[in-house]
Amino acid sequence: MFAYALGQGITPQFDVMATSSFGKHAQIGAVNTASQIINAVSKPFIGKMADITSRPTAYLVVLLAYAVGFAIAANCTNLEAYIVGSCLTSFGRSGLDLLSEVVIGDLTTLQWRRFWSGMLLSPFLVTTFIDGFISDAFIPDKWRWGLGMFAIMVPVLLLPAIVTLYGLQHKAIKAGMANMRGRDKRSWDVSVVCVSGMGCHCGN
């Protein structure tokens, strides 16, 4: 989570560099607004996806969106592509935030749940003071490298945790504590309708 927290503090500073490099500095508001909208409306989708599939599978999907978003933004040739990358990254960030809380809720007792939820934020106690020094190394001309760095670093560091979750899930299924194949067709159809309904609602 340290690398993720580092990305939260550093990458927003590259929005200014990106919009300026395309000669559209006035459009920085559009970048921020699009990212915030995606961040706000994506949580219901991600929560339902985690219920339909599994926690580690949902983690993998949002991590992929996070990495692909940064890759698109780092290699973009126009502002529109940068906004698409930012929206994908916002979807990934929203999912990582939500699923981290969900996984902690699944794995901890009620007595210690708030403590471990707070520990998710502990990296920010360090990154807050070093974000500026690191971002200075990429501003103004190397902001693409700064984005690409997190497209590689965060997935590499989080994949072991996802593999561990898959291992725990396999053990739970083997022990009869969980059954991912036990959903009948009706419950699957209901879940698909729920996701479609949320999509229509957000589209309106």
C-alpha positions as CSV (number, residue, x, y, z in Angstrom):
1,M,0.0,0.0,0.0
2,F,3.0,2.3,0.3
3,A,3.5,2.5,-3.5
4,Y,-0.3,3.0,-3.9
5,A,-0.2,5.9,-1.4
6,L,2.8,7.4,-3.1
7,G,0.9,7.3,-6.4
8,Q,-2.1,9.1,-4.8
9,G,0.1,12.0,-3.8
10,I,2.4,12.3,-6.9
11,T,0.3,11.5,-10.0
12,P,-2.3,14.3,-9.6
13,Q,0.5,16.8,-10.0
14,F,1.1,15.4,-13.5
15,D,-2.3,16.6,-14.6
16,V,-1.0,20.1,-14.9
17,M,2.0,19.0,-16.9
18,A,-0.1,16.9,-19.3
19,T,-2.7,19.5,-20.1
20,S,0.1,22.1,-20.6
21,S,2.0,19.8,-22.9
22,F,-1.0,19.6,-25.2
23,G,-1.6,23.4,-25.0
24,K,-4.9,22.9,-23.2
25,H,-4.1,24.0,-19.6
26,A,-7.7,25.4,-19.2
27,Q,-9.0,21.8,-19.6
28,I,-7.5,20.6,-16.3
29,G,-10.9,21.0,-14.8
30,A,-12.4,18.5,-17.3
31,V,-9.7,16.0,-16.3
32,N,-10.4,16.3,-12.6
33,T,-14.2,16.3,-13.0
34,A,-14.2,13.2,-15.2
35,S,-12.0,11.4,-12.7
36,Q,-14.1,12.3,-9.7
37,I,-17.3,11.2,-11.5
38,I,-15.9,7.8,-12.3
39,N,-14.6,7.5,-8.8
40,A,-18.0,8.3,-7.3
41,V,-20.2,6.1,-9.5
42,S,-17.9,3.0,-9.8
43,K,-18.2,1.7,-6.3
44,P,-21.6,0.0,-6.6
45,F,-20.4,-1.8,-9.8
46,I,-17.2,-2.9,-8.1
47,G,-19.1,-4.1,-4.9
48,K,-21.5,-6.1,-7.0
49,M,-18.7,-7.5,-9.1
50,A,-17.0,-8.7,-5.9
51,D,-20.2,-10.5,-4.9
52,I,-20.8,-12.0,-8.3
53,T,-17.2,-13.3,-8.7
54,S,-14.9,-13.2,-5.7
55,R,-12.8,-10.7,-3.8
56,P,-9.5,-11.6,-5.4
57,T,-11.0,-11.6,-8.9
58,A,-12.5,-8.2,-8.4
59,Y,-9.1,-7.1,-7.0
60,L,-7.5,-8.3,-10.2
61,V,-9.9,-6.5,-12.5
62,V,-9.6,-3.1,-10.7
63,L,-5.8,-3.5,-10.6
64,L,-5.8,-4.2,-14.3
65,A,-7.8,-1.0,-14.9
66,Y,-5.5,0.9,-12.6
67,A,-2.4,-0.2,-14.6
68,V,-3.9,0.1,-18.0
69,G,-5.1,3.6,-17.2
70,F,-1.7,4.8,-16.2
71,A,-0.2,3.1,-19.3
72,I,-2.7,4.9,-21.6
73,A,-2.1,8.3,-19.9
74,A,1.7,7.8,-20.1
75,N,1.6,7.0,-23.8
76,C,-1.2,9.4,-24.9
77,T,-0.8,11.8,-27.8
78,N,-3.7,14.0,-27.1
79,L,-5.7,15.2,-24.1
80,E,-8.7,13.0,-24.9
81,A,-6.6,9.9,-24.5
82,Y,-5.2,11.3,-21.3
83,I,-8.7,11.7,-19.9
84,V,-9.6,8.1,-20.8
85,G,-6.5,6.9,-19.0
86,S,-7.3,9.1,-16.0
87,C,-10.9,7.7,-15.9
88,L,-9.6,4.1,-16.0
89,T,-7.1,4.9,-13.2
90,S,-9.9,6.5,-11.1
91,F,-12.0,3.3,-11.5
92,G,-9.0,1.3,-10.4
93,R,-8.3,3.5,-7.4
94,S,-11.9,3.5,-6.4
95,G,-11.9,-0.3,-6.5
96,L,-8.7,-0.7,-4.6
97,D,-10.0,1.6,-1.8
98,L,-13.3,-0.2,-1.6
99,L,-12.0,-3.8,-1.8
100,S,-9.2,-3.2,0.7
101,E,-11.9,-2.2,3.3
102,V,-14.0,-5.2,2.3
103,V,-11.2,-7.7,2.6
104,I,-10.2,-6.3,6.0
105,G,-13.9,-6.7,7.0
106,D,-13.7,-10.3,5.8
107,L,-10.5,-11.2,7.5
108,T,-10.6,-9.4,10.8
109,T,-12.8,-9.5,13.9
110,L,-15.1,-6.7,14.8
111,Q,-12.9,-5.7,17.7
112,W,-9.8,-5.0,15.5
113,R,-11.5,-4.0,12.3
114,R,-11.2,-0.3,12.8
115,F,-7.6,-0.6,13.8
116,W,-6.6,-2.5,10.6
117,S,-8.7,-0.1,8.5
118,G,-6.7,2.7,9.9
119,M,-3.5,0.9,9.1
120,L,-4.4,1.2,5.4
121,L,-3.9,4.9,5.8
122,S,-0.6,4.7,7.7
123,P,1.6,5.0,4.6
124,F,0.3,8.5,4.0
125,L,2.0,9.6,7.2
126,V,5.3,9.0,5.3
127,T,4.4,9.8,1.7
128,T,2.9,13.2,2.6
129,F,6.4,14.5,3.3
130,I,8.2,12.9,0.4
131,D,5.7,13.3,-2.5
132,G,7.0,16.7,-3.5
133,F,10.7,15.6,-3.6
134,I,9.9,12.6,-5.9
135,S,7.5,14.5,-8.2
136,D,10.2,17.2,-8.7
137,A,12.3,14.6,-10.4
138,F,9.6,14.1,-13.1
139,I,8.5,17.7,-13.5
140,P,8.3,19.3,-16.1
141,D,9.5,17.0,-18.9
142,K,9.4,13.4,-17.5
143,W,5.8,13.2,-16.3
144,R,5.1,10.3,-18.6
145,W,7.8,8.3,-16.8
146,G,6.2,9.2,-13.5
147,L,2.9,7.7,-14.7
148,G,4.4,4.7,-16.2
149,M,6.3,3.9,-13.0
150,F,3.1,3.3,-11.1
151,A,1.6,1.3,-14.0
152,I,4.4,-1.2,-13.3
153,M,5.2,-0.8,-9.6
154,V,1.8,-1.1,-8.0
155,P,0.7,-4.2,-9.8
156,V,4.0,-6.0,-9.1
157,L,3.7,-5.2,-5.4
158,L,0.0,-6.1,-5.1
159,L,0.0,-9.3,-7.1
160,P,1.4,-11.4,-4.2
161,A,-1.5,-10.2,-2.0
162,I,-4.0,-11.2,-4.7
163,V,-2.4,-14.6,-5.1
164,T,-2.6,-15.0,-1.3
165,L,-6.3,-14.2,-1.4
166,Y,-6.9,-16.8,-4.1
167,G,-5.1,-19.3,-1.9
168,L,-7.3,-18.5,1.1
169,Q,-10.4,-18.7,-1.1
170,H,-9.3,-22.2,-2.4
171,K,-8.7,-23.4,1.2
172,A,-12.1,-22.1,2.2
173,I,-13.8,-23.9,-0.7
174,K,-11.9,-27.1,0.0
175,A,-12.9,-27.0,3.7
176,G,-16.6,-26.4,2.7
177,M,-16.7,-22.9,4.2
178,A,-17.4,-21.3,0.9
179,N,-18.8,-22.5,-2.4
180,M,-18.2,-20.2,-5.4
181,R,-19.9,-22.7,-7.7
182,G,-23.0,-22.8,-5.5
183,R,-24.9,-19.9,-7.2
184,D,-27.9,-21.0,-9.2
185,K,-28.8,-19.5,-12.6
186,R,-31.5,-17.3,-11.0
187,S,-29.1,-15.6,-8.6
188,W,-26.7,-15.0,-11.5
189,D,-29.4,-13.5,-13.7
190,V,-30.5,-11.3,-10.8
191,S,-27.0,-10.0,-10.3
192,V,-26.7,-9.2,-14.1
193,V,-29.9,-7.3,-13.9
194,C,-28.7,-5.4,-10.8
195,V,-25.5,-4.4,-12.6
196,S,-27.4,-3.4,-15.8
197,G,-29.8,-1.3,-13.7
198,M,-27.0,0.5,-12.0
199,G,-25.5,1.3,-15.3
200,C,-28.7,2.7,-16.7
201,H,-29.1,4.8,-13.5
202,C,-25.6,6.2,-13.7
203,G,-26.1,6.9,-17.4
204,N,-29.1,9.0,-16.6
